[in-house]
Amino acid sequence: MREPHVDLVLHSSDACGVHQICLNQPDAFNVLSSEAMHQLQVALDAIAKDEQARVVVISAKGRAFCAGHDLREMRASPSLDYYKTLFHQCSRMMMSVQRLPVPVMAVVDGIATAAGCQLVAMCDLAVASQTSKFAVSGVNLGLFCATPSVALSRNLSRKAAFEMLVTGDFISAEQALVKGLVNSVVPSAELEAMQSVYVSSILAKPRKAIAIGKKLFYEQLEQPIEAAYLNAENAMACNMMDDSALEGVQAFIDKRKPAWKP
């Protein structure tokens, strides 16, 4: 039974269109219980409807970014229908991150395991503290991290992803950087500043161009190369017809800064 008054996920936004989502179960390592995923889905759905949204930052309270699914909850209801429903709920939530028309950035300061590592991989960008660690450790419990493997295999090389999936071993933040799971690694004290660097850069760009680009980026990854080019051609042509692109190109010709509309 849900308890809506318990804020497992905090969601706020500012006048610039920056949405902050914070996982708020520090004592439980921010596990993705059914209720936590529901609250995260509600936040993502609200952002999808916000035409002023520009960027989303996902962070967490406590020593863990996210330790994956709530294993106690999973063990309490051992039925195939329940597990199918639970993992479908998770997949829908993960896909909502990718389908948002704005960049989503994970800010990791602690461990990110199993579905928590999957969430980092599904975000468009990720920054991590030097002490953060990542793993898809379900195999250590006899449960291959199948759904996390979808996100992981689309971020890391095949052998690097497979190694993590079959060993269940942790990798360091620096290893995650080399393997392509995160974009930047900094001391914990510098995480907020690094987050601001990315956010400021995104806010300086036209929203529509980024929305077109994000959609195309993920679509073409799943297409044969010829279809990908056809898709990209159409995306660029449509983007070029947008007022922001026309102004940006003209500003370049005129050797001035673009005067983009808010």
Backbone bond lengths (Angstrom), bond angles and torsions (degrees), N, CA, C in turn:
res aa  C-N    CA-C-N  psi(-1)  N-CA   C-N-CA  omega(-1)  CA-C   N-CA-C  phi
1 M - - - 1.462 - - 1.523 109.20 -
2 R 1.343 116.97 130.94 1.454 120.69 -176.33 1.526 111.97 -75.99
3 E 1.329 114.02 148.70 1.463 120.59 176.06 1.521 107.40 -123.59
4 P 1.337 118.49 85.15 1.472 122.61 -173.22 1.526 114.10 -57.39
5 H 1.352 116.72 -24.03 1.464 118.95 -177.13 1.528 112.24 -73.82
6 V 1.323 118.12 -12.84 1.465 121.60 178.30 1.524 108.25 -89.51
7 D 1.321 116.32 112.60 1.470 121.06 -176.68 1.521 110.22 -85.73
8 L 1.321 115.57 89.42 1.459 120.70 177.40 1.521 111.04 -78.20
9 V 1.329 115.98 -21.22 1.461 123.00 178.21 1.520 108.38 -133.02
10 L 1.319 116.92 125.99 1.460 121.86 178.55 1.527 108.71 -100.05
11 H 1.321 116.00 138.47 1.466 120.39 -177.80 1.522 109.53 -136.83
12 S 1.321 116.40 128.41 1.460 121.63 177.69 1.526 108.88 -146.45
13 S 1.323 116.16 165.14 1.465 120.50 177.39 1.517 109.08 -147.46
14 D 1.335 116.01 161.94 1.461 119.62 178.98 1.527 110.55 -119.77
15 A 1.304 115.61 -179.08 1.469 121.29 -175.99 1.520 112.58 -67.28
16 C 1.328 117.70 -18.09 1.464 121.27 179.89 1.525 112.54 -86.13
17 G 1.335 116.69 -4.32 1.454 120.30 -178.80 1.515 114.07 87.63
18 V 1.334 116.53 17.26 1.463 120.99 177.64 1.528 108.55 -89.74
19 H 1.318 116.14 116.40 1.468 121.42 178.70 1.522 109.76 -97.37
20 Q 1.311 115.51 132.18 1.457 121.56 177.86 1.527 108.80 -111.45
21 I 1.330 116.67 123.32 1.462 122.30 173.65 1.520 106.85 -115.43
22 C 1.328 115.91 126.33 1.463 120.17 -177.78 1.529 109.88 -125.65
23 L 1.329 116.19 122.60 1.459 120.90 175.22 1.529 107.70 -72.33
24 N 1.334 116.22 127.66 1.461 120.84 -165.26 1.527 113.31 -123.18
25 Q 1.335 116.10 49.24 1.469 120.30 173.86 1.535 109.10 -130.45
26 P 1.310 117.58 62.31 1.469 119.51 -174.36 1.524 113.92 -57.97
27 D 1.333 117.72 -35.85 1.465 120.21 -178.47 1.528 112.39 -72.73
28 A 1.324 116.36 -18.76 1.472 121.21 -179.72 1.523 111.12 -109.82
29 F 1.328 117.01 18.47 1.465 122.87 179.76 1.526 112.22 56.78
30 N 1.339 115.13 29.24 1.477 121.73 175.55 1.522 112.70 53.33
31 V 1.330 116.10 45.50 1.464 120.59 179.54 1.527 110.53 -65.31
32 L 1.327 114.73 151.43 1.462 120.77 179.28 1.525 109.80 -92.22
33 S 1.326 114.87 75.76 1.458 119.80 172.88 1.521 108.28 -69.07
34 S 1.314 116.82 169.72 1.462 120.28 177.95 1.520 110.69 -58.68
35 E 1.331 116.37 -40.09 1.460 119.65 179.94 1.525 111.67 -69.24
36 A 1.330 117.15 -40.05 1.464 120.08 178.59 1.530 110.28 -63.29
37 M 1.338 117.09 -41.25 1.457 119.64 178.03 1.527 110.90 -66.18
38 H 1.323 116.35 -36.00 1.470 120.24 177.02 1.530 110.18 -61.65
39 Q 1.330 116.52 -46.67 1.462 120.06 -178.89 1.530 111.03 -66.70
40 L 1.312 116.59 -36.91 1.464 119.96 176.97 1.523 110.26 -66.14
41 Q 1.330 117.05 -39.21 1.463 121.40 177.44 1.519 111.14 -63.51
42 V 1.315 117.06 -41.32 1.468 121.36 177.91 1.524 110.33 -59.71
43 A 1.328 116.33 -43.69 1.464 120.47 179.39 1.528 111.02 -64.13
44 L 1.321 117.03 -44.44 1.470 120.83 -179.60 1.524 111.18 -65.48
45 D 1.330 116.95 -39.31 1.465 120.56 178.52 1.529 111.11 -64.47
46 A 1.336 116.12 -37.77 1.465 120.09 178.57 1.523 110.78 -66.18
47 I 1.317 116.75 -40.71 1.465 120.95 179.00 1.520 110.52 -64.88
48 A 1.336 116.70 -38.70 1.467 120.94 -179.51 1.529 111.41 -60.84
49 K 1.328 116.40 -27.72 1.466 120.96 -178.99 1.530 112.60 -90.43
50 D 1.330 117.01 -8.32 1.466 121.60 -177.00 1.528 109.82 -88.38
51 E 1.307 117.02 105.12 1.470 121.25 -178.15 1.529 112.43 -71.37
52 Q 1.326 117.31 -10.89 1.462 121.01 177.68 1.529 112.36 -96.08
53 A 1.321 116.91 -3.62 1.471 120.11 -179.98 1.520 110.08 -64.10
54 R 1.332 117.05 140.58 1.463 121.45 -179.06 1.533 112.79 -123.69
55 V 1.318 116.58 -32.90 1.462 120.26 -177.98 1.531 108.49 -160.88
56 V 1.332 115.98 150.06 1.468 121.91 179.33 1.526 108.59 -122.40
57 V 1.323 115.49 134.09 1.465 121.43 176.94 1.522 108.00 -117.38
58 I 1.326 117.10 124.07 1.465 122.16 177.85 1.518 108.93 -109.19
59 S 1.320 116.42 119.48 1.460 121.98 179.72 1.530 108.46 -131.16
60 A 1.316 116.57 -171.60 1.458 119.75 -177.95 1.519 110.68 -153.70
61 K 1.311 115.87 153.46 1.459 121.74 175.50 1.521 109.87 -92.97
62 G 1.325 115.93 147.88 1.454 120.02 175.32 1.510 114.13 94.12
63 R 1.337 114.95 -166.55 1.468 121.73 -173.56 1.518 113.43 -83.06
64 A 1.327 117.22 -10.01 1.460 120.43 -178.76 1.521 109.91 -124.73
65 F 1.320 115.02 140.43 1.464 118.67 170.79 1.517 108.29 -70.34
66 C 1.331 116.00 -54.18 1.466 120.68 176.82 1.523 108.42 -169.03
67 A 1.334 115.65 129.30 1.466 120.74 -178.51 1.523 112.87 -95.81
68 G 1.326 116.85 17.48 1.451 119.56 176.70 1.514 113.17 89.17
69 H 1.315 116.22 -157.70 1.459 121.29 -177.65 1.525 111.82 -66.32
70 D 1.320 115.75 158.85 1.460 122.76 176.88 1.530 107.79 -81.06
71 L 1.336 116.98 99.10 1.456 121.23 -174.41 1.527 112.76 -65.55
72 R 1.324 117.09 -33.60 1.469 119.49 177.59 1.528 110.34 -64.75
73 E 1.321 116.46 -42.26 1.457 120.65 177.43 1.528 110.03 -63.32
74 M 1.318 117.05 -42.30 1.461 121.20 -179.16 1.528 111.50 -64.66
75 R 1.314 116.73 -39.68 1.479 120.44 -177.02 1.531 111.57 -73.66
76 A 1.319 116.58 -21.51 1.471 120.13 -177.26 1.521 112.74 -75.72
77 S 1.331 117.80 -18.48 1.470 120.74 -176.79 1.529 110.81 -132.17
78 P 1.327 117.78 67.96 1.462 120.41 -175.32 1.534 113.92 -78.00
79 S 1.334 115.16 84.94 1.463 119.87 174.31 1.522 108.46 -140.79
80 L 1.314 117.10 147.55 1.456 121.31 -177.85 1.521 111.00 -61.19
81 D 1.328 117.73 -42.94 1.466 121.00 -179.91 1.528 110.89 -61.18
82 Y 1.325 116.02 -41.81 1.474 119.80 179.59 1.529 110.76 -62.70
83 Y 1.339 116.46 -46.97 1.458 119.71 -178.18 1.528 111.80 -65.28
84 K 1.330 117.12 -39.16 1.464 119.83 177.15 1.522 110.87 -62.34
85 T 1.325 116.23 -41.95 1.469 120.76 179.17 1.520 111.04 -65.10
86 L 1.330 116.35 -43.35 1.467 121.36 -178.40 1.526 111.25 -62.94
87 F 1.339 116.83 -48.08 1.455 119.53 -176.74 1.529 111.84 -72.52
88 H 1.334 116.49 -27.71 1.464 118.79 174.06 1.520 110.28 -68.94
89 Q 1.330 116.41 -38.98 1.467 120.68 176.24 1.521 110.11 -59.14
90 C 1.326 116.29 -42.53 1.467 121.13 179.82 1.523 111.00 -66.27
91 S 1.333 116.86 -44.95 1.463 120.08 -179.45 1.517 111.39 -62.71
92 R 1.324 116.80 -40.60 1.466 120.96 178.80 1.534 110.23 -62.20
93 M 1.326 115.84 -41.92 1.456 119.83 179.78 1.531 110.87 -65.85
94 M 1.331 116.60 -42.80 1.469 120.62 179.00 1.529 111.03 -62.71
95 M 1.332 116.97 -42.71 1.452 120.26 179.38 1.527 111.66 -66.68
96 S 1.325 117.33 -28.67 1.463 120.64 177.50 1.523 111.08 -63.32
97 V 1.330 116.26 -33.08 1.465 120.88 176.58 1.527 109.46 -61.95
98 Q 1.326 115.96 -47.28 1.469 120.03 -177.79 1.517 111.79 -70.22
99 R 1.326 117.90 -32.04 1.461 120.98 -175.81 1.524 113.77 -80.89
100 L 1.310 118.31 -11.34 1.461 119.40 175.97 1.529 109.06 -60.99
101 P 1.326 118.17 141.45 1.471 120.46 -178.96 1.527 113.93 -79.41
102 V 1.319 116.69 5.45 1.463 121.32 -179.79 1.524 109.48 -123.74
103 P 1.340 118.10 155.15 1.461 120.73 178.45 1.524 111.95 -63.79
104 V 1.326 115.02 141.89 1.465 122.16 176.80 1.524 107.68 -118.71
105 M 1.327 116.24 127.39 1.462 121.15 -177.02 1.524 110.85 -120.23
106 A 1.318 116.54 129.52 1.459 121.70 173.68 1.523 109.04 -89.49
107 V 1.319 116.07 135.46 1.463 121.56 175.01 1.530 106.41 -116.80
108 V 1.318 116.23 107.53 1.464 122.30 -169.88 1.528 110.79 -107.42
109 D 1.325 115.05 125.67 1.468 120.78 176.93 1.529 107.72 -137.32
110 G 1.337 115.42 77.11 1.464 120.49 -175.84 1.512 109.45 144.02
111 I 1.317 116.87 -159.85 1.460 119.72 -177.91 1.529 111.06 -84.49
112 A 1.321 114.86 147.74 1.465 122.09 173.43 1.520 105.97 -134.83
113 T 1.326 116.57 106.90 1.452 120.47 -174.85 1.524 111.79 -122.24
114 A 1.338 115.04 152.68 1.471 122.70 175.90 1.528 110.74 50.63
115 A 1.341 118.07 -120.82 1.466 120.08 -179.00 1.527 111.47 -64.69
116 G 1.330 117.82 -20.48 1.464 120.65 174.68 1.513 110.86 -70.35
117 C 1.335 116.73 -40.22 1.457 121.56 174.79 1.531 109.40 -67.48
118 Q 1.325 115.93 -37.14 1.463 121.21 176.32 1.523 110.99 -59.40
119 L 1.330 116.96 -42.35 1.463 120.97 179.67 1.522 110.69 -62.40
120 V 1.332 117.18 -41.20 1.470 120.59 176.77 1.525 109.90 -60.97
121 A 1.330 116.36 -44.22 1.470 120.93 -178.39 1.524 111.68 -66.26
122 M 1.328 117.89 -32.35 1.458 120.88 -179.03 1.528 112.30 -76.52
123 C 1.323 117.85 -22.16 1.457 120.07 177.35 1.540 109.32 -69.06
124 D 1.308 116.00 151.19 1.464 120.76 -177.90 1.524 111.92 -71.19
125 L 1.308 116.40 -31.61 1.457 123.07 -179.88 1.530 108.00 -137.08
126 A 1.321 116.58 157.33 1.461 120.12 176.69 1.518 109.97 -152.56
127 V 1.317 115.55 134.23 1.459 121.43 172.22 1.524 107.27 -121.49
128 A 1.326 116.31 147.13 1.455 120.09 -175.28 1.515 111.11 -139.18
129 S 1.317 115.45 151.54 1.462 120.45 173.75 1.520 108.69 -77.23
130 Q 1.318 116.13 159.97 1.459 121.43 -177.11 1.529 112.56 -63.23
131 T 1.325 116.97 -24.67 1.465 120.58 -177.35 1.530 112.43 -93.02
132 S 1.312 118.01 -0.13 1.470 120.38 -179.86 1.520 110.60 -70.05
133 K 1.333 114.98 152.35 1.462 121.34 177.72 1.521 109.31 -136.85
134 F 1.327 115.42 152.85 1.459 120.87 -175.60 1.525 110.01 -133.65
135 A 1.342 115.28 142.94 1.460 119.50 177.35 1.524 109.75 -160.43
136 V 1.326 115.00 152.35 1.470 120.87 167.54 1.532 104.36 -116.54
137 S 1.315 115.27 85.09 1.466 122.58 -163.37 1.520 114.88 -97.87
138 G 1.331 117.64 10.80 1.459 119.19 -179.29 1.516 113.18 -57.22
139 V 1.338 116.51 -34.14 1.459 119.78 -178.07 1.527 111.68 -59.44
140 N 1.317 117.65 -26.40 1.466 121.23 177.51 1.522 111.67 -66.27
141 L 1.335 116.03 -19.40 1.461 121.71 178.94 1.519 111.45 -105.11
142 G 1.335 116.21 6.98 1.448 120.06 -177.97 1.512 113.78 86.22
143 L 1.339 116.64 10.73 1.466 121.48 -178.69 1.527 109.24 -121.52
144 F 1.317 117.58 103.80 1.468 121.15 178.46 1.529 109.21 -63.58
145 C 1.330 116.83 132.28 1.468 121.75 -177.95 1.532 109.74 -75.84
146 A 1.310 116.16 74.70 1.464 121.55 -174.17 1.518 112.69 -66.52
147 T 1.337 116.95 -50.59 1.464 118.02 -178.90 1.531 111.70 -68.21
148 P 1.335 120.39 -40.97 1.463 118.87 173.35 1.525 112.86 -59.99
149 S 1.332 117.79 -28.12 1.462 120.09 -178.92 1.519 111.85 -63.90
150 V 1.331 117.12 -28.04 1.465 120.43 179.50 1.525 110.11 -64.07
151 A 1.327 116.20 -47.56 1.463 120.22 179.50 1.523 111.41 -71.36
152 L 1.329 115.98 -42.26 1.466 120.17 -176.02 1.527 111.26 -63.64
153 S 1.332 116.97 -43.17 1.463 120.57 -177.47 1.516 112.73 -70.31
154 R 1.323 117.12 -12.79 1.463 120.78 177.05 1.524 112.11 -97.84
155 N 1.330 117.16 2.32 1.457 121.79 177.60 1.525 112.11 -117.98
156 L 1.318 116.22 -39.94 1.459 121.78 -177.98 1.529 109.83 -100.99
157 S 1.319 116.65 166.88 1.456 119.45 170.52 1.527 108.33 -64.94
158 R 1.316 117.36 160.00 1.466 120.74 -176.70 1.525 112.30 -59.07
159 K 1.322 116.49 -46.19 1.460 119.01 -176.90 1.526 111.39 -68.11
160 A 1.329 117.47 -37.28 1.461 120.52 178.85 1.532 110.49 -66.45
161 A 1.321 116.69 -42.65 1.462 120.87 178.93 1.525 110.42 -65.64
162 F 1.330 116.45 -45.10 1.461 120.16 -178.11 1.521 111.10 -64.15
163 E 1.318 116.11 -38.34 1.472 119.64 178.02 1.525 110.90 -59.92
164 M 1.333 116.86 -45.87 1.457 119.43 178.58 1.530 111.41 -62.56
165 L 1.330 116.28 -39.43 1.462 121.00 -175.42 1.523 112.92 -71.17
166 V 1.323 117.87 -36.53 1.468 119.25 -176.16 1.526 113.35 -92.27
167 T 1.340 117.38 -19.42 1.474 118.91 177.27 1.520 111.61 -94.74
168 G 1.331 116.81 -32.25 1.458 119.95 -176.30 1.512 112.65 73.18
169 D 1.337 117.23 8.36 1.468 121.04 -176.04 1.529 111.38 -76.21
170 F 1.320 115.25 150.97 1.456 121.05 173.93 1.523 110.38 -75.18
171 I 1.321 115.25 147.64 1.459 120.66 168.23 1.530 107.49 -118.74
172 S 1.310 116.65 150.82 1.453 121.74 -179.92 1.524 110.65 -76.98
173 A 1.310 115.87 169.73 1.464 120.57 177.06 1.527 110.57 -61.49
174 E 1.316 116.80 -40.37 1.470 120.35 179.23 1.523 111.04 -64.95
175 Q 1.330 116.88 -39.26 1.462 119.79 176.12 1.527 110.52 -65.80
176 A 1.329 116.31 -38.79 1.466 120.63 178.43 1.525 110.59 -62.97
177 L 1.327 116.51 -35.26 1.463 121.45 177.61 1.532 110.65 -66.00
178 V 1.310 116.24 -46.31 1.464 121.32 -179.63 1.532 110.70 -64.48
179 K 1.319 116.95 -38.75 1.461 121.55 -177.15 1.526 113.17 -78.93
180 G 1.342 117.23 -13.49 1.456 120.67 176.80 1.516 115.62 96.81
181 L 1.327 117.53 12.11 1.460 120.41 179.72 1.520 111.91 -79.37
182 V 1.341 116.99 -30.67 1.462 121.42 178.45 1.527 109.74 -128.94
183 N 1.331 115.56 162.00 1.461 121.18 -178.04 1.520 113.59 -94.05
184 S 1.332 115.95 -34.10 1.465 120.52 -176.18 1.519 109.95 -145.80
185 V 1.330 115.87 149.15 1.462 122.50 175.11 1.515 108.00 -129.82
186 V 1.326 116.08 125.88 1.464 121.73 -177.79 1.529 109.31 -140.58
187 P 1.336 118.17 164.12 1.462 119.72 172.77 1.532 110.39 -59.13
188 S 1.319 116.80 152.06 1.470 121.11 -178.11 1.522 112.24 -52.81
189 A 1.321 116.60 -38.40 1.462 121.02 -177.75 1.526 112.55 -66.54
190 E 1.339 116.80 -17.68 1.460 120.25 -177.84 1.536 113.22 -103.83
191 L 1.330 116.96 3.53 1.464 120.13 -177.78 1.525 112.29 -60.98
192 E 1.314 116.62 -44.87 1.462 119.89 -178.53 1.523 111.15 -62.50
193 A 1.333 116.56 -41.04 1.461 120.27 179.57 1.528 110.81 -65.54
194 M 1.334 117.24 -41.09 1.460 120.55 179.20 1.523 110.43 -66.44
195 Q 1.318 115.88 -39.60 1.464 120.47 175.72 1.519 110.48 -57.73
196 S 1.318 116.72 -43.52 1.466 121.84 -178.93 1.524 112.00 -64.63
197 V 1.330 116.71 -33.89 1.468 120.50 178.33 1.530 110.11 -60.59
198 Y 1.323 116.12 -47.71 1.466 120.37 -179.84 1.527 111.18 -66.89
199 V 1.327 116.12 -45.46 1.467 120.55 -178.13 1.521 110.79 -61.21
200 S 1.332 117.08 -45.48 1.469 120.84 -179.53 1.522 111.41 -62.10
201 S 1.337 116.10 -39.76 1.454 119.76 179.68 1.527 111.09 -65.01
202 I 1.330 117.36 -40.68 1.459 121.49 179.56 1.525 110.76 -67.91
203 L 1.324 116.94 -42.07 1.467 120.81 -179.13 1.530 111.73 -64.21
204 A 1.321 117.19 -22.56 1.468 120.87 -178.87 1.527 112.30 -80.32
205 K 1.342 116.43 -5.55 1.463 120.77 -178.39 1.532 110.58 -106.10
206 P 1.334 118.06 154.97 1.466 120.29 177.95 1.524 111.21 -65.27
207 R 1.318 116.13 135.24 1.461 121.32 -178.40 1.521 111.87 -59.22
208 K 1.336 116.80 -42.26 1.465 119.70 -174.76 1.519 111.67 -66.23
209 A 1.317 116.99 -39.84 1.466 120.15 179.65 1.523 110.73 -61.34
210 I 1.321 116.66 -42.13 1.459 120.76 179.72 1.522 110.68 -68.61
211 A 1.337 117.20 -38.96 1.467 120.65 179.14 1.523 110.95 -63.20
212 I 1.337 116.53 -45.48 1.470 120.79 177.59 1.527 109.83 -62.24
213 G 1.321 115.47 -43.65 1.455 120.29 -177.57 1.518 113.52 -66.32
214 K 1.314 117.14 -41.37 1.473 119.85 -179.60 1.519 110.44 -64.76
215 K 1.314 116.79 -44.47 1.464 120.88 179.95 1.527 110.54 -60.56
216 L 1.310 115.59 -47.59 1.470 120.55 -179.72 1.527 111.31 -64.24
217 F 1.316 117.08 -41.42 1.462 121.79 -177.08 1.522 111.42 -54.53
218 Y 1.327 117.00 -48.48 1.458 120.14 -177.23 1.528 112.43 -77.93
219 E 1.312 117.52 -33.18 1.462 119.77 178.51 1.527 111.19 -64.42
220 Q 1.335 116.27 -47.04 1.462 119.13 -174.63 1.525 113.01 -69.09
221 L 1.331 116.75 -24.44 1.462 119.69 178.21 1.526 111.96 -61.12
222 E 1.337 115.78 -29.83 1.460 120.47 -176.38 1.528 112.32 -95.15
223 Q 1.330 117.98 2.43 1.463 121.33 -175.24 1.522 112.27 -107.08
224 P 1.340 117.57 153.49 1.470 120.20 169.10 1.525 108.76 -59.71
225 I 1.324 117.63 156.22 1.462 120.80 -170.46 1.528 113.16 -60.08
226 E 1.313 118.60 -38.33 1.464 119.77 -179.01 1.525 110.84 -66.47
227 A 1.333 116.52 -43.28 1.465 120.67 177.49 1.526 110.56 -65.76
228 A 1.330 116.57 -35.74 1.457 120.87 178.89 1.526 110.74 -63.18
229 Y 1.342 116.07 -42.57 1.462 119.12 178.22 1.524 111.83 -65.57
230 L 1.312 117.21 -40.19 1.470 120.34 177.78 1.528 110.65 -61.85
231 N 1.319 115.76 -42.24 1.459 120.95 177.87 1.526 110.28 -63.13
232 A 1.335 116.02 -44.17 1.467 121.22 -178.60 1.529 111.50 -66.48
233 E 1.337 116.15 -37.96 1.466 119.60 177.57 1.522 110.80 -58.95
234 N 1.324 115.24 -47.09 1.463 120.25 -179.10 1.525 111.04 -64.23
235 A 1.346 115.57 -41.23 1.468 119.84 -179.75 1.529 110.63 -62.55
236 M 1.329 116.69 -43.22 1.468 119.83 -178.98 1.521 111.67 -68.07
237 A 1.335 116.39 -39.36 1.467 119.71 179.25 1.522 110.49 -63.48
238 C 1.336 116.38 -45.31 1.471 120.18 178.77 1.524 110.96 -65.24
239 N 1.326 116.08 -40.21 1.459 120.83 178.13 1.528 110.80 -62.28
240 M 1.337 116.51 -41.00 1.462 121.14 -178.39 1.516 112.06 -64.05
241 M 1.340 117.43 -26.58 1.459 121.10 179.35 1.517 112.86 -80.12
242 D 1.324 116.62 -9.25 1.460 120.32 179.05 1.526 110.09 -74.10
243 D 1.325 116.84 144.75 1.466 121.84 -178.44 1.532 112.38 -57.09
244 S 1.337 115.97 -36.45 1.467 119.01 -178.02 1.524 111.28 -64.41
245 A 1.340 116.62 -41.94 1.456 119.94 179.73 1.524 111.12 -68.20
246 L 1.324 116.11 -42.00 1.460 119.58 178.90 1.531 110.89 -61.33
247 E 1.337 115.40 -41.55 1.463 120.02 178.35 1.528 110.70 -67.69
248 G 1.333 116.57 -41.17 1.461 120.24 -179.28 1.516 112.45 -62.29
249 V 1.322 116.04 -43.79 1.465 120.32 179.14 1.525 111.08 -66.79
250 Q 1.335 116.52 -41.77 1.455 120.05 178.98 1.533 111.08 -64.02
251 A 1.334 115.50 -38.67 1.462 119.62 178.60 1.527 110.77 -63.46
252 F 1.334 116.21 -38.28 1.462 120.30 177.43 1.529 110.04 -63.41
253 I 1.336 116.21 -43.30 1.465 121.07 178.84 1.526 110.46 -63.01
254 D 1.335 115.60 -40.84 1.470 121.27 -178.38 1.528 113.07 -80.88
255 K 1.339 116.31 -4.92 1.476 121.94 -178.73 1.529 111.22 59.14
256 R 1.323 115.69 50.04 1.465 122.33 176.80 1.532 109.26 -139.73
257 K 1.320 115.57 170.80 1.459 119.53 177.27 1.531 110.11 -78.00
258 P 1.333 118.46 143.66 1.463 120.23 178.76 1.525 110.93 -64.78
259 A 1.321 115.59 142.44 1.472 121.51 176.05 1.517 107.42 -104.86
260 W 1.338 115.43 72.33 1.458 119.71 -178.12 1.514 111.64 -74.56
261 K 1.324 115.40 144.86 1.472 120.71 176.43 1.522 108.62 -77.44
262 P 1.338 118.01 146.59 1.471 121.16 179.28 1.520 111.03 -58.43
